[in-house]
Structure formats: structure tokens, C-alpha cells
Amino acid sequence: MKKSAKPLIMYALFLIVTGTVLVLGFVGIKIENEVLTKQKLSAEEKINSLKNERINLIAEYQNYSSEERVLEIAMQKLNMIRPTEPAEIKFANKEKIEMINKILSEKYE
């Protein structure tokens, strides 16, 4: 009763192919993981640089829109002056305001 070597060869070949597929799959997943990690890091760096640029633009905007700068330009370049007193003072009677509010609320109810 002689045993054939075919089943042993097929079993060994099956194990080798299965092992090779598993190793190649692992290597492929590892390479893909490294690529995705690099992409993530570059995206985070880009986000940080954009955040810094945004902060710089906000600071520049605040500098340009500050009251001191606007007043300086208005006074020097546009020859404007700052008023010392209000141009006109208006007085309102509280009773008249309440009466008008009452009329308007009745009208729009």
C-alpha cells in the first residue's frame, strides 16, 4: 500500500498560496494605511496653515477698521473734524410715545 505524494503536494501548495495571499494582503493594507496617514497629516497641516492665514486676515481687518486708524485717515486725508457737540438734540414726550405704541398695536392686532 503505497501512498501517493499528490495529496501532500497539493496540501503544501495550498498552504503556500494561502500564506502568500495573506502576507501580500497584509503588506497591501499596511502600504495603504501609510498612504492614508500621510494624506491625513498633509491635510492637517493645510488646515493649520489656513487657520493661521484666517487669523492673520482677521487681525489685519481689525487693524484697518479700528477707530484710531479711521479717525486718522478722516482727519488727515479727508480734512474732516470731530464734532464737539451733537448737531441737533431731539426731545420726545414719553406719553406721546406710549400713545403711538398703543395705536399701532391696536391697528396691527
Secondary structure, 3 states (H helix, E strand, C coil): CCCCCHHHHHHHHHHHHHHHHHHHHHHHHHHHHHHHHHHHHHHHHHHHHHHHHHHHHHHHHHHHCCHHHHHHHHHHCCCCCCCCCCCCCCCCCHHHHHHHHHHHHHHCC
